[in-house]
């Protein structure tokens, strides 16, 4: 998984009760602007429910050339035809996820606010590392807080792409793009946007472009 300066990485809400209807919302969001990745991150949903959501969303994402990453479950990611898996520090090990996904599958790793964890993951072969939370978020109770400087230092010393996550919205995206994030992971900042997901994607892409411009000057 490679980045072009900085791109949007969408994360689903933790529960999707109507996958078909959400698929329409996803289509509107992807039609509105550049998105690199869709991570399907569901909580307290059984395997059948996860499979139903993946089968509804994966064709929409692939039609827009968006990679689909499943959270936590490399076994289901392979079985359902996802492009990769994202694992936390308490999930399957990187080695186990890589074994299941194979050499061509994407494996991303949560590294909280730790450059040490990120360097271990990168050296093991992770396709990207994720830092956060950068801002307060209601999507997931953050136990760690990362500063934008972490992104800048990472870009200076490592080639593995980095994802910034945690409370990101159009109001605060520019600074993280300027600091050096390759991807901005956004959930509620898109799906709970008062003007709808499409407007959120447009606004986020505009802010990302300004941040990248600032990074280059």
C-alpha positions in Angstrom: 0.0 0.0 0.0 1.6 3.2 -1.1 0.6 6.8 -0.6 0.7 9.8 -2.9 1.5 12.6 -0.4 -1.6 12.1 1.7 -4.9 10.3 1.1 -8.1 9.5 2.9 -8.6 6.2 4.7 -12.3 5.7 5.6 -13.4 3.5 8.5 -16.9 2.3 8.8 -19.1 2.9 11.9 -18.9 0.1 14.5 -22.3 -1.2 13.5 -24.1 -1.3 10.2 -27.7 -2.5 10.5 -28.6 -2.1 6.9 -25.6 -3.0 4.7 -27.4 -2.2 1.4 -28.4 1.3 2.5 -24.9 1.9 3.9 -23.6 0.8 0.5 -25.4 3.7 -1.1 -24.0 6.1 1.4 -20.5 4.7 0.7 -21.0 5.1 -3.0 -21.9 8.8 -2.5 -18.9 9.3 -0.4 -16.5 7.6 -2.8 -18.0 9.5 -5.8 -17.3 12.8 -4.0 -13.5 12.6 -3.9 -10.3 10.6 -3.5 -10.3 7.8 -1.0 -7.5 5.2 -0.9 -8.8 2.6 1.7 -12.0 1.5 3.4 -11.5 -0.3 6.6 -14.5 -2.4 7.8 -14.4 -2.2 11.5 -17.4 -3.7 13.2 -17.8 -4.3 17.0 -20.0 -6.9 18.7 -21.0 -8.4 15.3 -20.8 -12.1 14.6 -19.0 -13.6 11.6 -22.2 -13.9 9.6 -22.9 -10.2 10.1 -19.4 -9.2 9.2 -19.7 -11.3 6.0 -22.9 -9.6 5.1 -21.4 -6.2 5.4 -18.3 -7.1 3.5 -20.3 -8.6 0.6 -22.3 -5.4 0.4 -19.5 -2.9 0.6 -16.6 -4.7 -1.1 -18.0 -4.3 -4.7 -18.7 -0.6 -4.1 -15.2 0.0 -2.9 -13.5 -2.0 -5.7 -15.6 -0.2 -8.3 -13.9 3.0 -7.1 -10.5 1.4 -6.9 -10.6 1.6 -3.1 -8.8 -1.2 -1.1 -10.9 -3.0 1.5 -9.2 -3.7 4.8 -10.9 -5.8 7.5 -10.2 -5.0 11.1 -8.8 -7.7 13.5 -9.7 -10.8 11.5 -7.1 -12.1 8.9 -9.0 -15.4 8.6 -12.2 -13.7 7.6 -10.3 -11.1 5.4 -8.9 -13.9 3.3 -12.2 -15.9 3.2 -14.2 -12.9 2.1 -11.8 -11.6 -0.5 -10.6 -8.4 1.3 -7.4 -6.8 0.2 -5.9 -6.8 3.7 -6.3 -6.8 7.4 -5.6 -4.2 10.2 -4.4 -5.6 13.5 -4.0 -4.0 16.9 -1.4 -4.8 19.5 -3.8 -7.1 21.3 -5.0 -8.9 18.1 -3.3 -11.6 16.0 0.5 -11.1 15.8 1.9 -9.6 12.7 3.6 -12.9 11.8 0.3 -14.8 12.1 -1.6 -12.1 10.1 1.1 -12.2 7.4 1.0 -16.0 7.3 -2.7 -16.0 6.7 -2.8 -13.0 4.3 0.1 -14.2 2.2 2.7 -12.0 0.6 0.3 -10.0 -1.5 -2.2 -9.1 1.2 -2.0 -5.8 3.0 -1.2 -6.0 6.8 -1.4 -2.8 8.8 -0.5 -2.5 12.5 -1.7 -0.2 15.2 1.3 1.4 17.0 -0.5 3.9 19.3 2.1 6.7 20.1 5.1 4.4 19.9 7.8 4.9 17.3 9.5 1.7 18.8 6.4 -0.4 18.1 6.1 1.1 14.6 9.8 0.4 13.8 9.3 -3.2 14.9 6.3 -3.6 12.7 7.9 -1.9 9.7 11.1 -4.0 10.0 8.9 -7.1 10.2 7.3 -6.1 6.9 4.1 -4.3 7.8 2.6 -2.4 4.8 1.7 0.5 7.0 1.7 1.6 10.7 -1.0 3.6 12.4 -0.4 6.2 15.0 -3.1 7.8 17.3 -5.3 8.9 18.7 -4.4 12.5 17.7 -7.7 14.0 18.9 -10.5 13.0 21.3 -12.9 10.5 19.6 -16.2 9.0 20.5 -15.7 6.1 18.1 -13.2 4.3 20.3 -12.0 5.2 23.8 -8.4 6.2 23.2 -5.8 5.0 25.7 -2.9 6.7 23.9 -2.3 10.2 22.6 0.0 10.9 19.7 1.5 14.3 18.7 1.9 15.5 15.0 5.6 15.6 15.5 5.6 11.8 15.5 4.5 11.8 11.9 7.2 14.2 10.9 10.0 12.2 12.6 8.6 9.0 11.1 8.8 10.5 7.6 12.4 11.5 8.1 13.6 8.1 9.1 11.3 5.4 7.7 9.8 4.6 4.3 6.8 2.5 5.5 3.6 4.6 5.1 2.0 6.0 8.3 -1.7 6.4 9.0 -3.0 9.1 11.5 -6.1 8.1 13.3 -8.3 9.4 16.1 -10.9 12.2 16.1 -9.9 13.5 12.6 -12.3 15.8 10.9 -12.1 18.4 8.1 -11.5 21.0 10.9 -8.2 19.4 12.0 -7.0 17.3 9.0 -4.8 20.0 7.5 -2.2 20.0 10.3 -1.8 16.2 10.2 -1.3 16.2 6.4 1.3 18.9 6.8 3.0 17.0 9.6 3.7 14.0 7.3 0.8 11.6 7.5 0.5 9.4 4.4 -3.1 8.6 5.2 -5.8 10.1 7.4 -8.1 7.6 8.9 -11.6 9.0 9.5 -14.8 7.5 10.7 -17.3 9.7 12.5 -15.8 12.7 10.7 -17.4 11.4 7.5 -20.4 9.4 8.6 -21.7 11.8 11.2 -20.9 15.0 9.1 -23.9 17.3 9.4 -24.0 17.8 5.6 -23.5 14.1 4.8 -20.6 11.8 3.9 -20.1 13.2 0.4 -19.6 16.8 1.7 -17.3 15.4 4.3 -15.1 13.7 1.8 -14.9 16.8 -0.4 -14.0 19.0 2.6 -11.4 16.5 3.9 -9.7 16.3 0.5 -9.6 20.0 0.2 -7.9 20.3 3.7 -5.5 17.4 2.9 -4.4 19.2 -0.3 -3.7 22.4 1.7 -1.8 20.4 4.2 0.4 18.7 1.6 1.0 22.1 0.0 2.2 23.4 3.3 4.4 20.4 3.8 6.2 21.1 0.4 6.8 24.8 1.1 
